[in-house]
Amino acid sequence: MTNELRHFLDRKALLQFWNVVTDEWFKGETIPGSRRVPLDKIGNIENEESSMNLPKSAEIVVYCGGAKCLQSRMAADKLVQLGYETFGL
C-alpha cells in the first residue's frame, strides 16, 4: 500500500489525506500535508467532510497509528457508507 500511496503523492492526484486517530490516541503527530479528521467526527451531523464541500468523487486517504490500529479501516468504511471513495492505510 505504501507504494500505491507514493504513486498518488507523486502524481499529486491526492485530494484529501486524513489522520483519523481519535483524541484519546492522538499524540500530536501528523504526516505533512495531511489534515486531522478524527474517526468519531466522520459522519456526524456537523461533520468535517460536509464543511469542506467535498464531492463524493474526492479521493480520500485515511491513516491512523499503524498496522495494529483499526481506526483507518473504520473511517474508510464510514466514508464509503457516506458515498466517498477511500484509500485506507
Secondary structure, DSSP 8 states (H G I E B T S, - for coil): -HHHHHHHHHHT---EEEE---TTT--S---TT-EE--GGGTT-TT-HHHHTT--TT-EEEEE-SSTT--HHHHHHHHHHHTT-EEEE-
